[in-house]
Amino acid sequence: MNIGAVVGIGILTFTLSGCQAVADFKQGFENGYDQGVAEANVEVKPVSKEEYEVEVIEKTQAFYEKLGQTLKDLQEEKTIDQEMLDALYEEIDSMELLTRELVALEPPEVYADADQVYEEAMIEFQMYLGIMREALSKEDLTHINTGAENVEKGELLLNRANALLSLTYAYPVGDGTITTQNLKDLDKNAGIDRDSVLLNVSKDGNELVGKWGTYQEDGTFQMGIQLYEDGNYEGYANGESTPSIEGIWSYDYLRQTLSFEHGEGLRTMTMDLQAFHDDTLQLMDLDTLNTFYYVKEGAENPDSASTEEADVNN
């Protein structure tokens, strides 16, 4: 089999076999958790809080390693003989089993939200493995690239599920010498509190609507941005009472980013929402790396100074 170029997948995620098995699996999820598990030929496995914490991390890490190695093998080989083809199908089977085992885990209520997002991620990953199978059967590995969106969404969902898990469980990362809590403690030194975003901002970002700015030394409020419920926004230059820029804002809950789109000649500004606590928020421009700390109009004048009291127009 000749091999075309396979696009690199970045931080690898997972997916699954095609044909009717995936269609049944996805339909099962749409009809309900128990039916989805039954149609995937796996048994529901009730687990304790501690068992769930260990198994979900171990299985996701095992999947990443398998998928990463499989894609690496495909990118390095120039042809695929029957022996390698058989091995690739076995690896896909192995990854499929891991995703099914993850779905079959039934944790206690404390992890219900995280588990739901893990299930959503599995759908995307399984569809990608289906595309891999189809590419092998068509003898055209460039077909794998059509699953890039499934991988990206699956990975974002998995990151969100891991974040929800970390609200309760400080699991080890990297070489295992540090935990997610250690990373959160380091973030706090820079005013970053991603848990506050996860807990306080809904999928549509409705909580972000309002007038945001900074308090001056004399106690007056200086407007920075105003986000409207209809998706429009206004930006204010320092000290100005009328907007200097207008556009449309949107929130991506999976990436936790706030984007501002404008007309021709102005770049789209994408902000990493690093912290959100009812009356305060912290943003970082992903292009310039400038950080902005805002309070909501009407909030109590905070004692702490901003990381960078500036306007998003700068």
C-alpha positions in Angstrom: 0.0 0.0 0.0 1.4 3.4 -0.9 1.2 6.1 1.7 0.2 9.7 1.3 1.2 12.4 3.8 -0.6 12.2 7.1 -1.2 15.5 8.8 0.3 15.7 12.3 -2.4 15.8 15.0 -0.6 17.9 17.6 -1.5 16.8 21.1 -2.9 13.5 20.3 -6.4 12.3 21.3 -8.6 9.4 20.5 -11.3 8.0 18.2 -12.7 4.7 16.9 -13.7 2.1 14.3 -16.1 3.0 11.5 -19.0 1.2 9.8 -22.1 0.2 11.7 -20.4 -0.3 15.0 -19.7 3.4 15.3 -23.1 4.4 14.1 -24.7 2.2 16.7 -22.4 3.5 19.4 -23.2 7.1 18.6 -26.9 6.5 18.3 -26.7 4.7 21.6 -25.3 7.7 23.3 -28.0 9.9 21.8 -30.6 7.6 23.2 -29.1 7.3 26.7 -26.0 6.2 28.6 -27.0 2.6 29.3 -28.2 1.9 25.8 -25.0 3.3 24.4 -22.9 1.0 26.6 -25.0 -2.0 25.7 -24.7 -1.4 21.9 -21.0 -0.9 22.3 -20.7 -4.5 23.7 -19.3 -3.4 27.0 -20.6 -3.9 30.5 -21.3 -1.0 32.8 -18.7 -1.0 35.6 -19.7 0.8 38.8 -16.5 2.1 40.5 -15.7 4.1 43.6 -14.4 7.6 43.5 -10.9 6.5 44.0 -11.1 3.7 41.4 -12.5 6.1 38.9 -9.7 8.7 39.4 -7.1 6.1 38.8 -8.7 4.2 35.9 -9.8 7.3 33.9 -6.3 8.8 34.0 -4.5 5.5 33.2 -6.8 4.6 30.3 -6.6 8.1 28.7 -2.9 8.1 29.0 -2.6 4.6 27.5 -4.8 5.7 24.6 -2.6 8.8 23.9 0.5 6.7 23.8 -1.1 4.1 21.4 -2.5 6.7 19.1 0.8 8.7 19.1 2.8 5.7 18.2 0.4 4.6 15.5 0.4 7.9 13.8 4.2 8.1 14.1 4.5 4.7 12.4 2.2 5.8 9.6 4.2 9.0 9.0 7.6 7.2 8.9 6.7 4.3 6.6 6.7 4.6 2.9 4.7 1.5 2.2 2.6 -0.8 4.3 2.8 -4.6 3.8 0.2 -7.1 5.0 2.0 -7.7 8.3 2.0 -4.0 9.2 -1.6 -3.7 8.0 -2.7 -6.5 10.4 -0.7 -4.8 13.2 -2.4 -1.5 12.5 -5.9 -3.0 12.7 -4.9 -4.7 16.0 -3.8 -1.3 17.4 -7.1 0.3 16.3 -8.9 -2.6 18.0 -6.9 -2.0 21.1 -7.7 1.7 21.1 -11.3 1.0 20.5 -11.4 -1.2 23.6 -9.9 1.5 25.7 -12.5 4.0 24.7 -15.3 1.5 25.4 -13.8 0.7 28.8 -13.8 4.4 29.6 -17.4 4.8 28.6 -18.3 1.8 30.7 -17.0 3.3 33.9 -19.8 4.4 36.2 -18.5 6.8 38.9 -20.3 8.2 41.9 -22.3 11.4 41.6 -19.3 13.6 42.4 -17.9 12.9 39.0 -21.1 12.8 37.0 -20.3 16.1 35.1 -16.8 15.0 34.3 -18.0 11.6 33.2 -20.6 13.1 30.8 -17.8 15.1 29.1 -15.6 12.1 28.8 -18.4 10.3 27.1 -18.8 13.2 24.6 -15.1 13.1 23.9 -15.3 9.3 23.2 -17.8 9.9 20.4 -15.4 12.2 18.6 -12.5 9.8 19.2 -14.4 6.8 18.0 -15.4 8.5 14.8 -11.7 9.3 14.1 -10.7 5.6 14.6 -13.4 4.8 12.1 -11.8 7.2 9.6 -8.5 5.5 10.2 -10.0 2.1 9.4 -11.6 3.6 6.3 -8.3 5.0 5.1 -6.6 1.6 5.5 -9.4 -0.1 3.5 -9.2 2.5 0.8 -5.4 2.3 0.7 -5.3 6.1 1.0 -3.9 7.4 4.3 -4.5 11.0 3.4 -8.1 10.2 4.1 -7.1 10.2 7.8 -6.8 14.0 7.6 -10.5 14.3 7.2 -10.8 13.4 10.8 -8.8 16.3 12.1 -12.0 18.1 13.4 -13.0 15.0 15.3 -9.6 14.8 16.9 -9.6 18.5 17.8 -13.0 18.5 19.3 -12.3 15.2 21.1 -9.2 16.6 22.6 -10.8 19.8 23.8 -13.6 17.8 25.4 -11.1 15.6 27.0 -9.2 18.6 28.4 -12.4 19.9 29.9 -13.2 16.5 31.4 -9.8 16.4 33.0 -10.2 19.9 34.3 -13.6 18.9 35.9 -11.8 15.8 37.4 -9.1 18.0 38.8 -11.6 20.1 40.8 -11.6 17.1 43.2 -8.6 15.0 42.3 -5.1 16.4 42.1 -3.8 13.8 39.6 -0.1 13.5 38.6 1.2 15.1 35.4 4.4 14.9 33.4 6.8 12.5 35.0 4.5 12.2 38.0 6.6 14.4 40.3 4.0 17.2 40.3 0.2 17.2 40.3 -2.5 19.4 38.8 -2.8 21.2 42.1 0.9 22.1 42.0 0.3 23.7 38.6 -2.7 25.6 39.8 -0.7 27.0 42.7 1.9 28.3 40.3 -0.8 29.9 38.1 -2.2 31.8 41.1 1.1 33.7 41.3 0.1 35.2 38.0 -3.5 35.8 38.9 -4.6 32.8 36.9 -7.5 30.7 38.3 -8.9 28.4 35.5 -11.1 26.6 38.0 -13.0 29.9 38.5 -13.7 30.1 34.8 -14.8 26.4 34.6 -17.1 26.9 37.6 -18.5 30.4 37.0 -18.8 30.8 33.2 -21.4 28.8 31.3 -21.1 27.5 27.7 -22.7 30.6 26.2 -20.6 33.0 28.3 -23.6 34.9 29.4 -22.0 35.8 32.7 -19.5 38.0 30.7 -22.2 40.5 29.6 -21.8 43.9 31.2 -19.5 46.9 31.5 -15.9 46.1 32.4 -13.1 48.5 33.2 -10.8 49.8 36.0 -11.1 52.1 39.0 -9.0 55.2 39.0 -7.2 56.6 42.1 -10.0 59.1 42.6 -12.6 56.2 42.7 -14.1 56.9 39.2 -14.8 54.0 36.9 -13.0 54.0 33.6 -14.7 51.9 30.9 -12.6 49.3 29.0 -15.1 47.1 27.2 -18.9 46.6 27.2 -20.3 43.3 26.2 -23.9 43.2 25.1 -26.2 40.2 25.4 -26.9 40.3 21.6 -23.2 39.6 20.9 -22.1 43.1 20.1 -19.4 44.9 21.9 -17.7 48.3 22.4 -14.2 49.1 23.3 -13.0 52.3 24.9 -9.7 54.0 24.7 -8.2 55.2 28.0 -10.3 57.9 29.5 -12.8 58.2 26.7 -16.5 58.2 27.3 -17.5 57.1 23.8 -16.4 53.8 22.2 -13.4 53.9 19.9 -14.1 50.5 18.4 -17.1 48.3 17.8 -17.5 44.7 16.9 -18.8 41.3 17.8 -17.8 39.2 20.8 -18.1 35.4 21.3 -17.0 32.9 23.9 -15.5 29.4 23.2 -16.2 27.4 26.3 -13.9 24.5 25.3 -10.9 26.7 24.8 -12.0 29.3 27.4 -11.3 32.1 25.1 -13.1 35.4 24.4 -12.9 36.7 20.8 -13.5 40.2 19.4 -14.2 40.4 15.7 -14.1 43.7 13.7 -14.4 45.0 10.2 -11.7 45.1 7.6 -8.3 46.4 8.7 -8.6 45.3 12.3 -7.4 42.0 13.6 -9.6 39.5 15.5 -8.5 39.6 19.1 -8.6 36.3 20.9 -8.3 36.5 24.7 -7.5 33.7 27.1 -10.0 34.0 29.9 -7.7 33.3 32.8 -9.9 34.1 35.8 -13.5 35.0 36.5 -15.1 35.8 39.8 -18.5 37.5 39.4 -17.2 41.1 39.5 -13.6 40.6 38.2 -12.0 38.9 35.2 -8.5 38.5 33.8 -7.7 38.2 30.1 -4.5 37.6 28.1 -4.2 38.6 24.5 -3.0 35.4 22.8 -1.2 37.4 20.1 0.5 40.1 22.1 0.6 38.3 25.5 -0.6 41.4 27.2 -2.7 40.8 30.3 -5.8 42.8 31.3 -7.5 42.8 34.7 -11.0 44.3 34.7 -13.7 44.8 37.3 -17.4 45.1 36.6 -19.0 48.6 36.8 -20.8 48.9 40.2 -18.5 46.4 41.9 -16.7 47.4 45.0 -13.4 49.1 44.2 -10.8 46.4 44.6 -7.7 47.0 46.7 -5.4 45.0 44.4 -3.8 46.7 41.5 -4.4 45.3 38.0 -1.8 43.1 36.3 -1.9 45.6 33.5 -4.6 48.3 33.6 -5.0 48.7 29.9 -7.6 48.7 27.2 -8.1 45.8 24.8 -7.6 48.4 22.0 -3.9 48.8 22.8 
